[in-house]
Amino acid sequence: MFGIIFIVAGFLSAIAKKEEWQNRKPVHLFENTYRMGSFVFGGGQVLMPMMYEQWSVRPENIKEKDPNVIQIDEDKLYTGMGLVRAVPGPVFSIAAFTGGLALKDMGGTPEERSMWQLLGCFIGTLAIFLPSALLVLFFYPIWHNLKKYAVVYRSLEGINAVVVGIMVASTFYIMKDISVIGLKTISFVNLGVIAGTFLLLNFTKIASPFIVAVCLLLGYFL
């Protein structure tokens, strides 16, 4: 089931682009998000850079060839990355936010645009959680038997190390377009926010939603 959905979604997305379906963005959104949910390794910290690459960086290079490509403004995506930290639940819930942004330009009237955005939120949520749900349902019973083998158990240490490496690399990838090393006022502000957030999270008991709210206020005023 996992593989069938993956293949069918990719096939329909390719056909929609080739045949230039008028309302093909929802098809692309499902395929993109389902693919991310299938390949992501390391949790939401790795998912967000994948979204950044897929919907903020890549469209700039191909929008001349494909004007209808899904494109999300990087500033709005950064805002979503911050907001998801203040929302209870898994970081994967950012898919609902990005799904709504992906379809925000569809429809003529405000009511139609709202409906398309709601559809985007639903597609994003369904597509990001569906792969893991299918894997858990079918793979979890087998896992109890597999982890008894020494080679599998020992491999978990290597897997954990890889996950940490991916998360560190993802952090640097997101930061590549954020001014932090230039001799500019904004660079010093960004460094101060990063350092202050790190210190507050590690050495105080202030809840993360309050820290996120302060950072959003700083972004608004600065």
N, CA, C and O of each residue as an XYZ file, in Angstrom:
888
protein
N       0.822     -1.203      0.000
C       0.000      0.000      0.000
C       0.860      1.258      0.000
O       0.602      2.217     -0.728
N       1.909      1.220      0.858
C       2.837      2.359      0.925
C       3.469      2.626     -0.445
O       3.500      3.763     -0.915
N       3.967      1.565     -1.073
C       4.629      1.709     -2.367
C       3.668      2.084     -3.480
O       4.007      2.882     -4.354
N       2.466      1.511     -3.453
C       1.481      1.812     -4.503
C       1.110      3.292     -4.486
O       1.079      3.937     -5.535
N       0.829      3.830     -3.302
C       0.469      5.249     -3.187
C       1.625      6.124     -3.661
O       1.418      7.123     -4.348
N       2.858      5.734     -3.281
C       4.041      6.511     -3.676
C       4.165      6.578     -5.193
O       4.389      7.651     -5.754
N       4.018      5.434     -5.855
C       4.174      5.367     -7.318
C       3.028      6.094     -8.023
O       3.259      6.867     -8.953
N       1.794      5.845     -7.580
C       0.628      6.474     -8.214
C       0.677      7.995     -8.062
O       0.379      8.725     -9.007
N       1.052      8.471     -6.874
C       1.135      9.913     -6.655
C       2.175     10.550     -7.567
O       1.927     11.613     -8.138
N       3.339      9.912     -7.711
C       4.367     10.434     -8.600
C       3.925     10.413    -10.054
O       4.198     11.351    -10.804
N       3.238      9.337    -10.457
C       2.761      9.212    -11.835
C       1.729     10.297    -12.149
O       1.814     10.955    -13.186
N       0.758     10.482    -11.255
C      -0.277     11.492    -11.490
C       0.313     12.903    -11.500
O      -0.126     13.751    -12.277
N       1.304     13.160    -10.643
C       1.938     14.475    -10.618
C       2.651     14.758    -11.934
O       2.586     15.871    -12.456
N       3.336     13.739    -12.472
C       4.032     13.910    -13.749
C       3.043     14.124    -14.889
O       3.263     14.971    -15.755
N       1.952     13.357    -14.889
C       0.934     13.512    -15.928
C       0.271     14.886    -15.846
O       0.035     15.529    -16.868
N      -0.026     15.330    -14.628
C      -0.660     16.635    -14.444
C       0.208     17.754    -14.986
O      -0.294     18.703    -15.588
N       1.519     17.643    -14.772
C       2.431     18.671    -15.275
C       2.555     18.606    -16.792
O       2.556     19.639    -17.461
N       2.661     17.379    -17.345
C       2.819     17.211    -18.787
C       1.574     17.654    -19.538
O       1.671     18.322    -20.568
N       0.405     17.285    -19.026
C      -0.861     17.622    -19.688
C      -1.369     19.010    -19.304
O      -2.381     19.470    -19.834
N      -0.665     19.681    -18.378
C      -1.016     21.034    -17.928
C      -2.447     21.110    -17.407
O      -3.245     21.936    -17.849
N      -2.751     20.223    -16.454
C      -4.066     20.284    -15.817
C      -4.241     21.654    -15.168
O      -3.307     22.209    -14.589
N      -5.448     22.182    -15.277
C      -5.699     23.532    -14.782
C      -5.508     23.634    -13.267
O      -4.863     24.563    -12.779
N      -6.059     22.698    -12.543
C      -5.965     22.712    -11.076
C      -5.059     21.574    -10.608
O      -5.489     20.687     -9.870
N      -3.810     21.611    -11.043
C      -2.891     20.515    -10.726
C      -2.105     20.723     -9.438
O      -1.434     19.799     -8.977
N      -2.170     21.901     -8.851
C      -1.392     22.154     -7.642
C      -1.730     21.200     -6.494
O      -0.812     20.743     -5.813
N      -3.014     20.876     -6.246
C      -3.296     19.907     -5.173
C      -2.641     18.552     -5.408
O      -2.210     17.895     -4.461
N      -2.566     18.130     -6.681
C      -1.916     16.850     -6.999
C      -0.432     16.937     -6.680
O       0.133     16.027     -6.072
N       0.207     18.047     -7.098
C       1.624     18.239     -6.805
C       1.861     18.326     -5.294
O       2.838     17.790     -4.772
N       0.950     19.008     -4.610
C       1.101     19.161     -3.160
C       1.073     17.807     -2.461
O       1.893     17.549     -1.580
N       0.145     16.947     -2.843
C       0.073     15.621     -2.222
C       1.335     14.827     -2.515
O       1.903     14.207     -1.616
N       1.780     14.843     -3.776
C       2.973     14.070     -4.144
C       4.204     14.585     -3.399
O       4.972     13.800     -2.844
N       4.387     15.904     -3.388
C       5.549     16.479     -2.693
C       5.550     16.123     -1.221
O       6.569     15.689     -0.683
N       4.410     16.304     -0.565
C       4.341     16.094      0.878
C       4.436     14.615      1.228
O       5.090     14.253      2.205
N       3.790     13.757      0.441
C       3.875     12.316      0.700
C       5.320     11.837      0.518
O       5.799     11.001      1.284
N       6.001     12.363     -0.484
C       7.404     11.989     -0.709
C       8.274     12.432      0.471
O       9.150     11.691      0.917
N       8.027     13.630      0.965
C       8.787     14.097      2.124
C       8.523     13.222      3.348
O       9.449     12.849      4.068
N       7.255     12.900      3.572
C       6.915     12.037      4.695
C       7.507     10.651      4.570
O       7.723      9.977      5.578
N       7.774     10.208      3.341
C       8.348      8.878      3.117
C       9.860      8.868      3.308
O      10.412      7.896      3.825
N      10.537      9.944      2.894
C      11.994      9.960      2.881
C      12.625     10.610      4.105
O      13.790     10.358      4.411
N      11.857     11.449      4.811
C      12.467     12.207      5.902
C      12.991     11.259      6.968
O      12.333     10.286      7.334
N      14.190     11.561      7.461
C      14.848     10.710      8.453
C      15.458     11.630      9.496
O      16.489     12.253      9.244
N      14.843     11.723     10.648
C      15.347     12.613     11.683
C      14.295     13.541     12.245
O      14.612     14.433     13.031
N      13.038     13.343     11.851
C      11.960     14.142     12.423
C      11.747     15.464     11.727
O      12.257     15.701     10.632
N      10.979     16.330     12.386
C      10.606     17.608     11.801
C      11.777     18.526     11.541
O      11.705     19.383     10.660
N      12.868     18.363     12.297
C      14.043     19.201     12.082
C      14.662     18.975     10.710
O      15.326     19.863     10.177
N      14.452     17.802     10.136
C      14.933     17.507      8.790
C      13.842     17.791      7.761
O      14.140     18.142      6.620
N      12.588     17.640      8.159
C      11.480     17.893      7.243
C      11.460     19.352      6.787
O      11.254     19.627      5.605
N      11.670     20.278      7.708
C      11.557     21.703      7.365
C      12.588     22.158      6.333
O      12.231     22.920      5.435
N      13.854     21.725      6.418
C      14.780     22.061      5.328
C      14.369     21.467      3.988
O      14.594     22.078      2.943
N      13.762     20.271      4.010
C      13.276     19.681      2.763
C      12.183     20.539      2.158
O      12.155     20.754      0.946
N      11.273     21.035      3.005
C      10.220     21.931      2.526
C      10.817     23.226      1.991
O      10.383     23.746      0.964
N      11.810     23.735      2.695
C      12.466     24.970      2.270
C      13.092     24.810      0.891
O      12.976     25.699      0.047
N      13.753     23.680      0.660
C      14.378     23.418     -0.632
C      13.326     23.225     -1.724
O      13.466     23.755     -2.826
N      12.274     22.466     -1.417
C      11.257     22.118     -2.416
C      10.402     23.308     -2.819
O      10.090     23.474     -3.999
N      10.020     24.136     -1.858
C       9.011     25.163     -2.129
C       9.514     26.599     -2.068
O       8.781     27.514     -2.442
N      10.731     26.821     -1.613
C      11.253     28.187     -1.561
C      12.475     28.380     -2.456
O      12.580     29.392     -3.149
N      13.405     27.411     -2.447
C      14.629     27.541     -3.232
C      14.421     27.065     -4.667
O      14.708     27.799     -5.613
N      13.928     25.852     -4.833
C      13.786     25.241     -6.162
C      12.890     26.037     -7.100
O      13.250     26.190     -8.267
N      11.724     26.560     -6.655
C      10.851     27.280     -7.596
C      11.517     28.474     -8.270
O      11.156     28.812     -9.397
N      12.478     29.120     -7.617
C      13.165     30.251     -8.219
C      13.932     29.835     -9.468
O      14.127     30.642    -10.376
N      14.365     28.583     -9.516
C      15.163     28.102    -10.640
C      14.325     27.549    -11.786
O      14.800     27.465    -12.918
N      13.091     27.176    -11.500
C      12.289     26.522    -12.548
C      11.000     27.254    -12.876
O      10.243     26.795    -13.731
N      10.723     28.393    -12.218
C       9.419     29.037    -12.419
C       9.231     29.554    -13.844
O       8.095     29.744    -14.279
N      10.325     29.786    -14.581
C      10.183     30.196    -15.978
C       9.670     29.039    -16.826
O       8.888     29.245    -17.754
N      10.110     27.822    -16.509
C       9.645     26.652    -17.240
C       8.281     26.192    -16.756
O       7.480     25.680    -17.538
N       8.017     26.372    -15.471
C       6.756     25.917    -14.877
C       6.181     27.029    -13.993
O       6.418     27.040    -12.785
N       5.422     27.969    -14.588
C       4.883     29.106    -13.824
C       3.940     28.673    -12.700
O       3.756     29.412    -11.733
N       3.343     27.487    -12.815
C       2.388     27.029    -11.814
C       3.027     26.184    -10.723
O       2.324     25.516     -9.964
N       4.344     26.206    -10.637
C       5.016     25.435     -9.600
C       4.623     25.979     -8.222
O       4.426     27.183     -8.055
N       4.514     25.087     -7.248
C       4.193     25.509     -5.883
C       5.360     26.318     -5.334
O       6.501     25.856     -5.328
N       5.066     27.518     -4.877
C       6.109     28.387     -4.337
C       5.618     29.035     -3.051
O       4.524     29.598     -3.009
N       6.421     28.954     -2.016
C       6.101     29.545     -0.717
C       7.198     30.534     -0.361
O       8.380     30.193     -0.374
N       6.806     31.746     -0.047
C       7.769     32.774      0.324
C       8.594     32.305      1.523
O       8.046     31.802      2.504
N       9.911     32.474      1.437
C      10.783     31.934      2.484
C      10.534     32.593      3.839
O      10.672     31.944      4.876
N      10.169     33.877      3.837
C       9.885     34.542      5.112
C       8.670     33.929      5.801
O       8.651     33.774      7.022
N       7.653     33.580      5.005
C       6.465     32.946      5.579
C       6.791     31.538      6.070
O       6.248     31.078      7.074
N       7.683     30.861      5.350
C       8.073     29.523      5.781
C       8.876     29.595      7.077
O       8.710     28.756      7.962
N       9.742     30.596      7.186
C      10.472     30.794      8.441
C       9.503     31.047      9.596
O       9.689     30.538     10.701
N       8.468     31.839      9.322
C       7.468     32.109     10.357
C       6.779     30.824     10.792
O       6.560     30.602     11.983
N       6.437     29.976      9.820
C       5.815     28.695     10.141
C       6.734     27.806     10.960
O       6.278     27.105     11.863
N       8.039     27.829     10.651
C       9.000     27.037     11.421
C       9.027     27.473     12.879
O       9.213     26.652     13.777
N       8.841     28.776     13.109
C       8.795     29.259     14.478
C       7.480     28.945     15.159
O       7.449     28.541     16.321
N       6.384     29.135     14.421
C       5.060     28.904     15.008
C       4.857     27.458     15.435
O       4.230     27.189     16.460
N       5.390     26.526     14.646
C       5.158     25.116     14.951
C       5.801     24.732     16.280
O       5.401     23.751     16.907
N       6.803     25.510     16.711
C       7.437     25.237     17.998
C       6.533     25.612     19.170
O       6.709     25.124     20.286
N       5.570     26.478     18.901
C       4.661     26.915     19.965
C       3.355     26.137     19.975
O       2.506     26.346     20.841
N       3.199     25.239     19.007
C       1.958     24.461     18.896
C       2.176     23.077     19.479
O       3.147     22.414     19.115
N       1.311     22.617     20.369
C       1.460     21.252     20.905
C       1.359     20.211     19.798
O       0.636     20.391     18.818
N       2.082     19.141     19.969
C       2.022     18.072     18.980
C       3.300     17.967     18.181
O       4.260     18.689     18.450
N       3.328     17.079     17.200
C       4.542     16.835     16.415
C       4.881     18.005     15.502
O       4.001     18.753     15.074
N       6.172     18.152     15.210
C       6.632     19.219     14.316
C       6.091     19.011     12.903
O       5.997     19.959     12.123
N       5.739     17.780     12.582
C       5.186     17.493     11.250
C       3.902     18.277     10.979
O       3.470     18.379      9.831
N       3.292     18.829     12.025
C       2.059     19.601     11.810
C       2.296     20.844     10.983
O       1.336     21.490     10.562
N       3.561     21.204     10.735
C       3.847     22.331      9.862
C       3.327     22.075      8.451
O       3.141     23.016      7.680
N       3.091     20.810      8.108
C       2.576     20.468      6.782
C       1.200     21.075      6.546
O       0.860     21.401      5.409
N       0.400     21.232      7.603
C      -0.902     21.879      7.457
C      -0.717     23.354      7.084
O      -1.446     23.890      6.250
N       0.260     23.993      7.709
C       0.568     25.399      7.436
C       1.064     25.578      6.003
O       0.577     26.447      5.280
N       2.026     24.761      5.595
C       2.578     24.885      4.246
C       1.560     24.484      3.187
O       1.553     25.043      2.090
N       0.695     23.516      3.508
C      -0.344     23.132      2.554
C      -1.291     24.275      2.264
O      -1.678     24.486      1.114
N      -1.671     25.019      3.301
C      -2.532     26.177      3.094
C      -1.851     27.255      2.274
O      -2.480     27.867      1.412
N      -0.565     27.496      2.531
C       0.173     28.504      1.761
C       0.346     28.088      0.304
O       0.343     28.931     -0.594
N       0.498     26.780      0.073
C       0.734     26.284     -1.281
C      -0.447     26.560     -2.210
O      -0.256     26.775     -3.407
N      -1.668     26.555     -1.664
C      -2.866     26.727     -2.493
C      -3.550     28.067     -2.265
O      -4.700     28.246     -2.665
N      -2.865     29.011     -1.628
C      -3.515     30.271     -1.254
C      -3.875     31.128     -2.455
O      -4.758     31.980     -2.354
N      -3.212     30.926     -3.595
C      -3.478     31.754     -4.772
C      -4.545     31.171     -5.690
O      -4.875     31.775     -6.711
N      -5.083     30.021     -5.347
C      -6.097     29.399     -6.196
C      -7.480     29.945     -5.858
O      -7.758     30.297     -4.712
N      -8.332     30.008     -6.858
C      -9.681     30.525     -6.648
C      -9.769     32.003     -6.980
O      -8.782     32.733     -6.907
N     -10.982     32.433     -7.350
C     -11.184     33.834     -7.717
C     -11.671     34.690     -6.572
O     -11.081     35.730     -6.276
N     -12.739     34.267     -5.925
C     -13.321     35.041     -4.826
C     -12.625     34.698     -3.505
O     -11.978     33.656     -3.405
N     -12.749     35.558     -2.496
C     -12.165     35.252     -1.186
C     -12.674     33.934     -0.607
O     -11.924     33.204      0.040
N     -13.968     33.631     -0.844
C     -14.527     32.380     -0.334
C     -13.867     31.176     -1.005
O     -13.555     30.184     -0.345
N     -13.656     31.270     -2.326
C     -13.018     30.171     -3.048
C     -11.572     29.985     -2.596
O     -11.108     28.857     -2.431
N     -10.861     31.099     -2.397
C      -9.477     30.998     -1.936
C      -9.400     30.369     -0.547
O      -8.483     29.603     -0.248
N     -10.378     30.705      0.297
C     -10.401     30.110      1.636
C     -10.624     28.610      1.571
O     -10.013     27.848      2.320
N     -11.510     28.191      0.665
C     -11.782     26.767      0.523
C     -10.544     26.020      0.002
O     -10.234     24.922      0.464
N      -9.849     26.624     -0.956
C      -8.642     25.998     -1.475
C      -7.568     25.897     -0.392
O      -6.854     24.899     -0.301
N      -7.465     26.947      0.429
C      -6.493     26.901      1.514
C      -6.812     25.799      2.517
O      -5.918     25.090      2.980
N      -8.096     25.661      2.847
C      -8.496     24.587      3.760
C      -8.186     23.216      3.160
O      -7.744     22.302      3.857
N      -8.427     23.093      1.848
C      -8.096     21.838      1.173
C      -6.596     21.581      1.239
O      -6.165     20.449      1.454
N      -5.797     22.642      1.053
C      -4.348     22.494      1.144
C      -3.902     22.054      2.526
O      -3.002     21.224      2.655
N      -4.524     22.603      3.559
C      -4.200     22.196      4.932
C      -4.506     20.715      5.143
O      -3.731     19.993      5.770
N      -5.657     20.271      4.605
C      -6.054     18.865      4.752
C      -5.098     17.949      3.994
O      -4.662     16.925      4.521
N      -4.771     18.324      2.743
C      -3.862     17.498      1.939
C      -2.494     17.406      2.602
O      -1.905     16.327      2.674
N      -1.986     18.548      3.091
C      -0.687     18.544      3.740
C      -0.656     17.644      4.959
O       0.290     16.881      5.154
N      -1.697     17.736      5.780
C      -1.757     16.913      6.992
C      -1.866     15.426      6.652
O      -1.164     14.598      7.233
N      -2.744     15.096      5.715
C      -2.931     13.691      5.331
C      -1.667     13.106      4.722
O      -1.244     12.010      5.090
N      -1.065     13.834      3.791
C       0.068     13.286      3.043
C       1.318     13.143      3.895
O       2.116     12.239      3.650
N       1.514     14.000      4.885
C       2.744     13.928      5.672
C       2.690     12.803      6.707
O       3.717     12.214      7.044
N       1.484     12.508      7.209
C       1.369     11.472      8.244
C       1.039     10.097      7.674
O       1.259      9.087      8.342
N       0.517     10.040      6.454
C       0.103      8.760      5.882
C       1.256      7.767      5.725
O       1.082      6.599      6.074
N       2.433      8.175      5.214
C       3.523      7.185      5.084
C       3.918      6.549      6.414
O       4.060      5.329      6.493
N       4.097      7.356      7.455
C       4.502      6.807      8.750
C       3.401      5.938      9.341
O       3.686      4.934      9.994
N       2.141      6.317      9.115
C       1.040      5.507      9.626
C       1.034      4.132      8.966
O       0.834      3.121      9.640
N       1.253      4.087      7.655
C       1.285      2.810      6.946
C       2.481      1.964      7.395
O       2.357      0.751      7.569
N       3.636      2.608      7.580
C       4.819      1.871      7.999
C       4.662      1.307      9.407
O       5.076      0.181      9.684
N       4.062      2.096     10.290
C       3.866      1.628     11.661
C       2.917      0.436     11.695
O       3.167     -0.543     12.398
N       1.837      0.519     10.943
C       0.842     -0.546     10.952
C       1.414     -1.872     10.458
O       1.086     -2.936     10.983
N       2.276     -1.793      9.439
C       2.753     -3.024      8.822
C       4.143     -3.438      9.295
O       4.469     -4.625      9.277
N       4.959     -2.486      9.714
C       6.339     -2.813     10.061
C       6.535     -3.031     11.553
O       7.428     -3.776     11.954
N       5.721     -2.398     12.375
C       5.921     -2.465     13.827
C       5.874     -3.905     14.355
O       6.724     -4.261     15.172
N       4.925     -4.750     13.932
C       4.927     -6.135     14.431
C       6.208     -6.895     14.070
O       6.684     -7.727     14.843
N       6.760     -6.600     12.886
C       7.986     -7.278     12.459
C       9.189     -6.777     13.259
O      10.132     -7.525     13.515
N       9.141     -5.504     13.649
C      10.267     -4.895     14.345
C      10.588     -5.602     15.663
O      11.757     -5.697     16.039
N       9.580     -6.095     16.362
C       9.800     -6.783     17.636
C      10.686     -8.008     17.450
O      11.460     -8.362     18.339
N      10.570     -8.646     16.301
C      11.401     -9.817     16.030
C      12.783     -9.418     15.503
O      13.783    -10.052     15.838
N      12.835     -8.377     14.687
C      14.102     -7.966     14.091
C      15.090     -7.437     15.121
O      16.288     -7.706     15.028
N      14.596     -6.685     16.102
C      15.522     -6.045     17.044
C      16.183     -7.041     17.991
O      17.071     -6.668     18.758
N      15.762     -8.304     17.946
C      16.400     -9.335     18.762
C      17.755     -9.729     18.202
O      18.589    -10.267     18.930
N      17.992     -9.468     16.909
C      19.254     -9.809     16.282
C      20.309     -8.764     16.611
O      20.040     -7.564     16.559
N      21.512     -9.222     16.951
C      22.580     -8.318     17.389
C      22.938     -7.299     16.313
O      23.180     -6.132     16.623
N      22.974     -7.729     15.051
C      23.378     -6.822     13.977
C      22.388     -5.669     13.830
O      22.779     -4.538     13.540
N      21.108     -5.962     14.031
C      20.090     -4.915     13.943
C      20.187     -3.978     15.145
O      20.120     -2.757     15.001
N      20.343     -4.562     16.324
C      20.417     -3.757     17.556
C      21.621     -2.820     17.517
O      21.510     -1.648     17.875
N      22.777     -3.340     17.078
C      23.984     -2.516     17.029
C      23.896     -1.440     15.951
O      24.477     -0.363     16.090
N      23.181     -1.732     14.899
C      23.056     -0.744     13.829
C      22.313      0.510     14.293
O      22.467      1.576     13.699
N      21.507      0.387     15.350
C      20.775      1.540     15.852
C      21.706      2.657     16.306
O      21.371      3.833     16.174
N      22.892      2.295     16.849
C      23.850      3.315     17.257
C      24.314      4.126     16.048
O      24.410      5.352     16.115
N      24.597      3.441     14.951
C      24.991      4.144     13.733
C      23.865      4.995     13.175
O      24.083      6.108     12.698
N      22.652      4.450     13.244
C      21.492      5.201     12.748
C      21.291      6.477     13.568
O      21.026      7.542     13.009
N      21.418      6.368     14.885
C      21.276      7.549     15.740
C      22.321      8.601     15.412
O      22.017      9.794     15.396
N      23.575      8.162     15.145
C      24.634      9.101     14.787
C      24.327      9.800     13.466
O      24.561     11.000     13.320
N      23.802      9.043     12.510
C      23.441      9.618     11.206
C      22.338     10.659     11.362
O      22.384     11.719     10.737
N      21.351     10.354     12.194
C      20.241     11.283     12.417
C      20.753     12.608     12.978
O      20.330     13.679     12.540
N      21.666     12.531     13.950
C      22.232     13.754     14.521
C      22.975     14.541     13.445
O      22.849     15.764     13.369
N      23.754     13.837     12.608
C      24.467     14.516     11.520
C      23.524     15.190     10.543
O      23.776     16.313     10.106
N      22.432     14.507     10.197
C      21.448     15.081      9.280
C      20.815     16.324      9.889
O      20.604     17.317      9.192
N      20.513     16.279     11.174
C      19.889     17.416     11.839
C      20.824     18.625     11.879
O      20.392     19.756     11.659
N      22.107     18.382     12.160
C      23.087     19.477     12.170
C      23.221     20.078     10.768
O      23.225     21.298     10.607
N      23.332     19.204      9.748
C      23.447     19.685      8.370
C      22.206     20.475      7.958
O      22.310     21.491      7.272
N      21.035     20.005      8.378
C      19.789     20.699      8.052
C      19.753     22.086      8.673
O      19.278     23.040      8.057
N      20.259     22.192      9.901
C      20.297     23.496     10.571
C      21.163     24.477      9.802
O      20.764     25.623      9.595
N      22.337     24.046      9.378
C      23.224     24.923      8.612
C      22.626     25.267      7.250
O      22.817     26.371      6.741
N      21.896     24.308      6.662
C      21.289     24.571      5.355
C      20.239     25.675      5.460
O      20.183     26.560      4.606
N      19.413     25.626      6.496
C      18.402     26.670      6.680
C      19.068     28.009      6.955
O      18.583     29.048      6.506
N      20.169     27.994      7.685
C      20.824     29.240      8.076
C      21.622     29.886      6.948
O      22.090     31.015      7.099
N      21.786     29.188      5.813
C      22.646     29.724      4.758
C      22.109     31.013      4.159
O      22.880     31.813      3.631
N      20.793     31.231      4.231
C      20.197     32.451      3.700
C      19.838     33.455      4.790
O      19.146     34.441      4.537
N      20.316     33.193      6.003
C      20.091     34.114      7.115
C      21.405     34.816      7.426
O      22.425     34.158      7.633
N      21.390     36.131      7.461
C      22.612     36.897      7.688
C      23.062     36.744      9.140
O      22.385     37.198     10.063
N      24.225     36.092      9.331
C      24.748     35.902     10.685
C      26.231     36.246     10.797
O      26.729     36.449     11.905
N      26.942     36.315      9.679
C      28.381     36.548      9.749
C      28.797     37.885      9.135
O      29.948     38.297      9.282
N      27.884     38.561      8.454
C      28.229     39.847      7.859
C      28.315     40.946      8.903
O      27.701     40.863      9.966
N      29.086     41.976      8.583
C      29.214     43.115      9.490
C      28.031     44.061      9.288
O      28.185     45.202      8.853
N      26.848     43.548      9.620
C      25.613     44.307      9.472
C      24.847     44.263     10.783
O      25.024     43.361     11.602
N      23.992     45.259     10.961
C      23.188     45.294     12.187
C      22.320     44.056     12.311
O      22.204     43.467     13.386
N      21.697     43.660     11.176
C      20.792     42.511     11.199
C      21.539     41.232     11.562
O      20.966     40.330     12.174
N      22.827     41.148     11.183
C      23.620     39.973     11.512
C      23.805     39.849     13.018
O      23.676     38.761     13.580
N      24.110     40.973     13.670
C      24.288     40.952     15.122
C      22.974     40.649     15.833
O      22.950     39.958     16.852
N      21.873     41.181     15.278
C      20.556     40.898     15.862
C      20.238     39.409     15.752
O      19.784     38.793     16.716
N      20.479     38.834     14.571
C      20.211     37.409     14.371
C      21.053     36.540     15.302
O      20.546     35.592     15.903
N      22.336     36.867     15.419
C      23.200     36.115     16.322
C      22.726     36.228     17.761
O      22.754     35.255     18.515
N      22.289     37.432     18.137
C      21.791     37.623     19.495
C      20.540     36.813     19.767
O      20.385     36.244     20.848
N      19.639     36.757     18.783
C      18.404     35.988     18.938
C      18.715     34.494     19.033
O      18.154     33.789     19.871
N      19.615     34.017     18.167
C      19.977     32.595     18.185
C      20.612     32.221     19.524
O      20.235     31.228     20.145
N      21.587     33.035     19.962
C      22.265     32.742     21.223
C      21.309     32.855     22.400
O      21.334     32.023     23.307
N      20.455     33.896     22.386
C      19.506     34.067     23.484
C      18.505     32.934     23.562
O      18.175     32.462     24.649
N      18.017     32.494     22.401
C      17.072     31.375     22.375
C      17.713     30.103     22.914
O      17.100     29.370     23.689
N      18.961     29.845     22.496
C      19.676     28.651     22.968
C      19.843     28.679     24.487
O      19.625     27.672     25.160
N      20.226     29.823     25.013
C      20.447     29.933     26.456
C      19.148     29.788     27.242
O      19.109     29.129     28.281
N      18.089     30.409     26.736
C      16.802     30.318     27.431
C      16.265     28.895     27.452
O      15.724     28.440     28.459
N      16.422     28.185     26.310
C      15.916     26.810     26.239
C      16.706     25.855     27.125
O      16.145     24.905     27.672
N      18.002     26.103     27.266
C      18.856     25.152     27.978
C      19.064     25.471     29.452
O      19.364     24.574     30.240
N      18.909     26.734     29.838
C      19.246     27.099     31.209
C      18.104     27.761     31.977
O      18.302     28.220     33.102
N      16.932     27.814     31.392
C      15.774     28.336     32.113
C      14.602     27.374     31.946
O      14.673     26.433     31.156
N      13.549     27.609     32.675
C      12.347     26.775     32.585
C      11.226     27.495     31.848
O      10.060     27.115     31.962
N      11.577     28.538     31.089
C      10.574     29.262     30.312
C      10.050     28.349     29.209
O      10.827     27.752     28.464
N       8.733     28.246     29.111
C       8.126     27.378     28.099
C       8.444     27.894     26.695
O       8.467     29.101     26.453
N       8.687     26.962     25.780
C       9.070     27.343     24.420
C       8.040     28.226     23.708
O       8.444     29.093     22.934
N       6.711     28.052     23.932
C       5.765     28.956     23.261
C       6.002     30.428     23.588
O       5.813     31.283     22.723
N       6.411     30.739     24.812
C       6.685     32.126     25.175
C       7.933     32.642     24.459
O       7.980     33.800     24.043
N       8.932     31.788     24.317
C      10.142     32.183     23.596
C       9.825     32.440     22.126
O      10.323     33.398     21.534
N       8.998     31.582     21.544
C       8.586     31.768     20.155
C       7.833     33.084     19.998
O       8.061     33.820     19.037
N       6.938     33.383     20.938
C       6.160     34.624     20.869
C       7.080     35.852     20.923
O       6.869     36.823     20.196
N       8.093     35.801     21.780
C       9.050     36.910     21.867
C       9.813     37.067     20.551
O      10.011     38.186     20.077
N      10.237     35.956     19.965
C      10.960     36.009     18.695
C      10.094     36.572     17.577
O      10.580     37.326     16.734
N       8.813     36.210     17.565
C       7.899     36.755     16.555
C       7.722     38.257     16.723
O       7.668     38.999     15.742
N       7.633     38.693     17.964
C       7.519     40.136     18.228
C       8.780     40.872     17.784
O       8.699     41.961     17.216
N       9.940     40.281     18.041
C      11.191     40.891     17.585
C      11.236     40.989     16.071
O      11.679     41.991     15.509
N      10.763     39.914     15.411
C      10.736     39.933     13.947
C       9.804     41.003     13.394
O      10.065     41.588     12.343
N       8.724     41.250     14.110
C       7.753     42.258     13.658
C       8.312     43.672     13.806
O       8.172     44.500     12.906
N       8.946     43.941     14.947
C       9.423     45.301     15.230
C      10.783     45.600     14.613
O      11.118     46.758     14.365
N      11.565     44.547     14.367
C      12.894     44.768     13.817
C      12.944     44.512     12.306
O      14.000     44.656     11.690
